[in-house]
Amino acid sequence: MTQALRLKKNADRRLKAGHLWLYSNEVDTDATPLKGFEPGAQALIEAPSGKPLGVAYVNPHSLICARVVSRDPNVRLDRSLLVHRFNQALALRERLYARPFYRLVHGEGDLLPGLIVDRFEDVVVVQLNTLGMERLAEEVVAALDKVLAPRVIVFKNDSSGRRQEALESHVEVVKGTLDGPVLLEENGVRFTVPVLDGQKTGWFFDHRANRAWLNGLVAGKRVLDVFSYVGGWGVQAAAHGASEVLCVDASARALEQVAENAALNGLHEQVAVGEGDAFEALAALKAEGERFDVVILDPPAFIKKRKDIASGERAYARLNREAMRLLGRDGLLLSASCSMHLAPERLVEVVRGAVRHQDRHGQILFQGHQAPDHPVHPAIPETAYLKALGVRVFRD
């Protein structure tokens, strides 16, 4: 019989509203002490009255002490439920995309908290970000085999979320063999991506729709792609007619991949690379008198925790100011943020302040967010993390 985890009075309201997380201070520890739960075990969640509310896996040592996996108290998170959830997720992606390159499972957005699965045709990359999912590693592999039968399955278990759950970091090919980068196609452009030693799962599918929007506005333009990683924005811009593209990143290995991806698409003459810190590179380009028609800013998260909001907003503001100094008289800025703690209206405020700092005018032409293979759970604001603004910056 599954152990019960009872909530305090009124602590069931968020759960009834659709949320999937339970915090340790919401548990009636007199009735059901958290220390009595084996880390990673599944439990029956009960309302203060004792009414069953669903099933969750538990980590008594984490602030988020339980994550709901089903509202049916008779269901357990096992291979059968994983297969069901994977099939539900696959049905959505096959409606959205013609080619098998996408995020297949987006954690809470696909009702599988703590699990990320990205698909690169016959290669899938998995992140098990919680102890509850870690305990089901073999079942995840078996369920993926049943639903997709991929040639290769990689566990890319090196996320910050694992550290918060006191889990070790490791990267492992658990099915098949993988000797180098894998291929993908996005918006009609081909890429090779380093899933074993690259960032996250090797690629950022979440900006697909935002890149598609920008691709329609770059023909004949000179483009600067800052924090370029392997060229997702810059190489696509070149493929859609940009006359010149400069990709800037602090990683020499990422820039090698930019050059390889440019060559893969026959764009090596249009795409150049520059290694260095983004802020220093922007200052150097300004000192050299460089000007661009389009500047793309897709930085890593400057705000990882709530306590970082003030310093993070200052960093975003400085970055946007420096980028605007490189735009011509009538330029286009694509300003993005993946910081969940930066509200969309705050990014607008950052851009507004940067425009006025340069004594210019701004027009927001586009407000983008994560692609639909990263579905937002309507009860969990944290699942809506990505923001992108397309801004015309011009002078009188």
Secondary structure by P-SEA (a helix, b strand, c coil): cbbbbbbcccccccccccccccccccccccccccccccccbbbbbbcccccccbbbbbcccccccbbbccccccccccaaaaaaaaaaaaaaaaacccccccccccccccccccbbbbbcccbbbbbbccaaaaaaaaaaaaaaaacccccbbbbccccaaaaaaccccccccccccccbbbbbccccccccccccccccccccccaaaaaaaaaaccccbbbbbccccccccaaaaaaacccbbbbbcccaaaaaaaaaaaaaacccccbbbbbccaaaaaaaaaaacccccbbbbbcccccccccaaaaaaaaaaaaaaaaaaacccccccccccccccccaaaaaaaaaaaaaaacccccccccccccccccccccccccccbbbbbbbbbcc
